[in-house]
Amino acid sequence: MKQMELKVSFVTPAFLGNAKQQGQWRTPPFKALLRQWWRVAVAKDCGYDTGELRKREAILFGAAAGNDENIGKSKVRLRLKHWSAGKLTEWPQRGFQRIDKQVGADRYLGFGPVSFRGKLEHAPAVDALQERNILIIGFSAKCTPEEIDEITQAVQLAAWFGAIGGRSSNSWGSLSITADTISGSLPTVDAVENYTSSLSSCLERDWASALASDRDGPLVWTEPVASWQKAINRLGVLRKESRKSVKDIQGQGLIGSHLLGYPIMKPQARPWIKDARLPNQLRFKVLNSGDGLVLMVAHVAHGIPNMLWQKQQERAKDWVAQHQLPVWQRVHSMMDHQMTRLGGGV
């Protein structure tokens, strides 16, 4: 069996909850991350056709049911060298600035795993920059060279943009992945170009299919930081400023910040179902580039999934169709003034 051996660690604390919600090195989150970025890696090749994508995913990763004779067990197996419990038992009480109503940046971005009093809700967590593991990806004899290449691309995307565990979209559990075939340095514009799609096209699809781009290039921003705590502080400010920048756009029971990620503290999105959940489309990541830590923000854009809507909300859907592009363009303008666009452009 061919194998890919990866050295993995975390640049920010990871909340990898086991059955008791306590932090532990576990394989399932890594496999979920691999599949997530595999979809981005092959989506363009599939013409963004979800039917074709699901079929190829089932052939590669296996499926519990289906009539296709090509679908069986997964051709890809993941194994960690150890499943040890995390070593972070006490949450750092210093280094975090106040963001909103005297709430520290750690709680602002990590509410749930980090309690209101600034303690770990379910200790331990996996510590940042201190704990290491080996992730082995094994390929069965049925795995084609093309499929192995797709997995390699997915691992590379995860190395650049991936995080796992609770509140991972807010940069918690930012992964560091190193191997002979995987670059740990900042990506270039050319390196990510094949995984991009225009912002307007992304918003027409209701799933995370690509890194969004506009006329100035990929919607990815970077900024060097001195420590992971300072990265959390900076991200807390950016998260608040992004919502603030669109709060005046409103109509049909929705406001602009609803489209960035939901739920929020207030107000409720009235046209959406009671338990609606919309992950933040801006993916926050802290990357250990080898030359220091770099804060990255990437827009993995998509439209509002149909499952979020209550019945008979056509006027509200029309409002979203008209406003989601200008909402995000305003956020991107704010980000262009705050950080450096990938490649050094604005």
C-alpha positions in Angstrom: 0.0 0.0 0.0 1.4 3.4 -1.0 1.6 5.9 1.8 1.9 9.6 2.5 3.5 10.5 5.9 2.7 13.9 7.3 4.1 15.7 10.3 1.2 17.5 12.0 0.9 20.0 14.8 -1.3 23.0 15.7 -0.4 26.7 15.5 -3.4 27.6 17.7 -5.1 25.5 20.4 -7.4 22.8 19.0 -10.7 21.7 20.6 -10.8 18.2 19.2 -13.6 16.8 21.4 -13.9 13.1 22.1 -17.0 11.4 23.4 -16.6 13.4 26.6 -15.9 16.6 24.6 -12.3 16.6 25.9 -9.4 17.4 23.6 -7.7 14.3 22.1 -5.8 13.5 18.9 -8.4 11.7 16.7 -8.5 10.6 13.1 -12.1 11.5 12.1 -11.6 15.3 12.1 -8.6 14.9 9.8 -10.6 12.7 7.4 -13.4 15.2 7.3 -10.9 18.0 6.6 -9.4 16.0 3.8 -12.8 15.4 2.1 -13.7 19.1 2.5 -10.6 20.3 0.7 -10.7 17.4 -1.8 -14.1 18.8 -3.0 -12.4 22.2 -3.6 -9.5 20.5 -5.4 -11.7 18.6 -7.9 -14.8 20.8 -8.1 -13.7 22.7 -11.1 -12.8 19.5 -12.9 -16.3 18.3 -12.2 -17.8 21.4 -13.6 -19.1 22.2 -10.2 -21.7 19.4 -10.8 -22.7 18.1 -7.3 -24.0 14.8 -8.8 -20.6 14.1 -10.5 -18.8 15.2 -7.4 -20.7 13.0 -5.1 -20.1 10.0 -7.4 -16.4 10.6 -7.5 -16.3 11.1 -3.7 -18.1 7.8 -3.1 -15.8 5.9 -5.4 -12.7 7.3 -3.7 -13.8 7.5 0.0 -16.4 4.8 0.0 -20.1 4.8 0.7 -22.5 2.8 2.8 -25.1 2.4 0.0 -25.4 2.7 -3.8 -25.9 0.7 -6.9 -22.6 1.6 -8.7 -20.3 -1.4 -8.9 -17.3 0.9 -8.6 -18.4 2.0 -5.1 -17.1 0.0 -2.2 -14.7 0.5 0.7 -12.7 3.6 0.9 -9.5 3.7 -1.1 -8.0 6.1 1.4 -7.1 5.1 5.0 -5.9 7.5 7.7 -3.9 6.6 10.8 -2.4 8.7 13.5 0.7 7.6 15.3 -1.0 8.2 18.6 -4.5 9.2 20.0 -3.1 10.9 23.1 -5.1 13.4 25.1 -4.3 17.0 24.7 -1.8 18.6 27.1 -3.4 22.1 27.5 -5.2 22.0 30.9 -5.1 25.6 31.9 -6.2 28.4 29.6 -3.8 31.4 29.4 -5.2 34.3 31.3 -3.1 37.0 29.6 -2.4 38.2 26.1 -6.0 38.7 24.9 -7.4 42.1 24.2 -11.0 43.2 24.8 -13.2 43.1 21.7 -16.8 43.5 22.4 -18.5 44.6 25.7 -15.4 43.7 27.7 -15.2 40.2 26.1 -11.7 39.0 25.4 -10.8 38.0 21.9 -10.3 34.4 23.0 -13.9 34.2 24.2 -15.2 36.3 21.3 -13.9 33.8 18.8 -14.0 30.7 21.0 -17.2 31.0 22.9 -18.2 27.5 24.0 -14.8 25.8 24.3 -13.6 28.9 26.1 -16.0 29.8 28.9 -17.2 33.3 29.8 -14.7 33.4 32.6 -11.9 32.6 30.3 -11.4 29.0 31.2 -11.5 25.7 29.2 -15.0 24.4 29.3 -13.9 20.8 28.7 -10.2 20.5 29.5 -7.8 19.5 28.1 -7.3 21.0 24.7 -4.5 20.2 22.2 -1.8 22.8 22.8 -0.4 25.2 20.2 3.1 24.7 18.9 3.9 22.1 21.6 2.3 18.8 20.6 3.2 16.8 17.4 1.9 13.7 15.7 2.3 11.7 12.5 -0.6 11.3 10.1 -0.3 8.5 7.7 -2.5 8.4 4.6 -2.6 5.0 3.0 -3.8 4.4 -0.6 -5.2 1.0 -1.6 -4.0 -0.8 -4.8 -7.2 0.4 -6.5 -6.2 4.0 -6.1 -5.2 5.5 -9.4 -2.3 8.0 -9.8 -4.9 10.7 -10.6 -6.7 10.0 -7.3 -3.5 10.1 -5.3 -2.7 13.4 -7.0 -6.1 14.8 -6.0 -5.5 13.7 -2.3 -2.1 15.4 -2.5 -3.7 18.6 -3.7 -6.3 18.4 -0.9 -3.6 18.0 1.7 -1.8 21.0 0.3 -5.0 23.1 0.5 -5.5 21.9 4.1 -1.9 22.9 4.9 -2.5 26.4 3.6 -6.1 27.0 4.8 -7.2 24.1 7.0 -8.2 24.0 10.7 -10.1 21.3 12.6 -12.0 21.0 15.8 -14.5 23.4 17.6 -14.6 26.9 16.2 -12.1 26.0 13.5 -13.5 28.6 11.1 -12.3 31.2 13.6 -8.7 29.8 13.4 -8.8 27.5 16.4 -7.0 24.2 15.5 -5.0 25.9 12.7 -3.0 23.0 11.2 0.7 22.8 10.4 1.4 20.1 7.9 4.9 19.3 6.6 6.1 16.7 4.2 8.5 16.4 1.3 5.6 17.0 -1.2 3.8 19.6 0.8 4.7 23.3 1.0 4.5 25.0 4.4 5.2 28.4 3.1 2.7 31.0 2.0 0.9 30.1 -1.2 1.4 32.2 -4.3 -1.4 33.5 -6.5 -0.4 31.1 -9.2 -0.5 28.1 -6.8 -4.1 28.7 -5.8 -5.5 30.0 -9.1 -6.9 26.6 -10.2 -8.9 26.4 -7.0 -10.6 29.8 -7.4 -13.9 30.9 -9.0 -15.4 34.3 -9.4 -17.3 35.7 -6.4 -20.5 36.0 -8.3 -20.3 32.4 -9.5 -19.5 31.1 -6.0 -22.6 32.9 -4.7 -24.8 31.1 -7.2 -23.8 27.8 -5.6 -25.0 26.9 -2.1 -21.9 24.9 -1.1 -18.3 25.7 -0.5 -16.8 24.9 -3.9 -13.8 27.3 -4.3 -11.8 30.2 -3.1 -13.6 33.2 -4.3 -11.8 35.8 -6.5 -12.5 39.2 -8.0 -10.7 41.3 -10.6 -7.8 41.9 -8.2 -7.2 38.1 -7.7 -8.0 35.5 -5.0 -9.9 36.8 -2.0 -7.1 35.8 0.4 -5.4 38.2 2.8 -2.2 37.9 4.9 -0.5 39.6 7.8 2.5 38.6 9.9 1.9 38.2 13.6 4.3 37.7 16.6 2.3 35.0 18.4 -0.9 33.0 18.1 -2.5 35.1 20.9 -1.8 38.3 18.8 -3.4 36.5 15.8 -6.5 35.8 17.8 -6.6 39.5 18.9 -6.3 40.7 15.3 -8.9 38.2 14.1 -11.4 39.3 16.8 -11.1 42.9 15.6 -11.5 41.9 11.9 -14.5 39.7 12.7 -16.2 42.6 14.5 -15.3 45.1 11.8 -16.6 42.9 9.0 -20.0 42.7 10.6 -20.0 46.4 11.5 -19.3 47.3 7.9 -22.6 45.9 6.6 -24.9 46.4 9.5 -26.8 49.2 7.7 -27.8 47.0 4.8 -31.1 45.5 5.8 -34.5 44.5 4.5 -37.1 41.7 4.5 -36.2 40.7 8.1 -32.5 40.3 7.3 -29.4 42.4 7.8 -26.1 42.3 6.0 -24.3 40.6 8.8 -26.7 37.6 8.7 -25.2 36.7 5.3 -21.6 36.6 6.8 -22.5 33.8 9.3 -25.4 32.9 11.5 -26.6 32.9 14.3 -25.5 36.2 15.7 -26.4 37.7 19.1 -29.1 39.9 17.6 -31.4 40.3 15.7 -32.9 37.1 14.5 -33.1 36.3 10.8 -36.9 36.1 10.6 -37.2 34.4 7.1 -34.9 31.6 8.2 -35.8 28.5 10.3 -35.5 28.8 14.0 -32.4 26.6 14.3 -30.7 28.0 11.2 -26.9 27.7 11.1 -24.6 29.4 8.5 -20.9 29.0 9.1 -18.7 32.1 8.7 -17.6 32.1 5.0 -14.4 33.9 5.9 -12.0 31.2 7.0 -9.4 32.3 9.5 -6.1 30.5 9.7 -2.8 31.0 11.4 0.0 29.6 9.3 3.5 28.7 10.5 5.4 29.6 7.3 8.8 28.7 8.5 9.7 32.4 8.6 7.2 33.1 11.4 3.5 33.1 12.0 1.2 34.5 9.4 -2.4 35.4 9.8 -4.5 34.4 6.8 -8.1 35.2 5.9 -9.7 33.4 2.9 -13.2 33.7 1.5 -14.6 30.3 0.6 -17.8 31.8 -0.8 -21.3 30.3 -1.4 -24.9 31.3 -1.5 -27.6 30.7 1.2 -28.6 27.0 1.3 -32.3 26.3 0.6 -32.6 24.3 3.8 -32.3 27.5 5.9 -35.4 29.1 4.5 -38.9 29.0 6.0 -41.7 28.4 3.5 -43.0 31.2 1.3 -40.1 33.6 1.5 -39.7 34.5 -2.1 -39.4 38.3 -1.4 -36.7 37.6 1.2 -34.9 35.3 -1.3 -35.0 38.0 -3.9 -33.6 40.5 -1.4 -30.6 38.2 -0.7 -30.0 37.6 -4.4 -29.8 41.4 -4.9 -27.7 42.2 -1.8 -25.3 39.3 -1.1 -22.8 40.5 -3.7 -22.6 44.1 -2.5 -22.5 42.9 1.1 -19.4 40.8 0.4 -17.8 43.5 -1.7 -18.1 45.9 1.2 -16.4 43.4 3.5 -13.7 42.8 0.9 -13.0 46.5 0.6 -12.6 46.7 4.4 -10.2 43.7 4.3 -8.2 45.3 1.5 -7.6 48.3 3.8 -6.8 46.2 6.8 -4.5 43.5 5.4 -2.4 42.6 2.4 -4.0 40.8 -0.5 -2.3 37.5 -1.5 0.4 38.4 -4.0 0.9 41.9 -2.5 -1.9 43.5 -4.4 -4.8 45.5 -3.0 
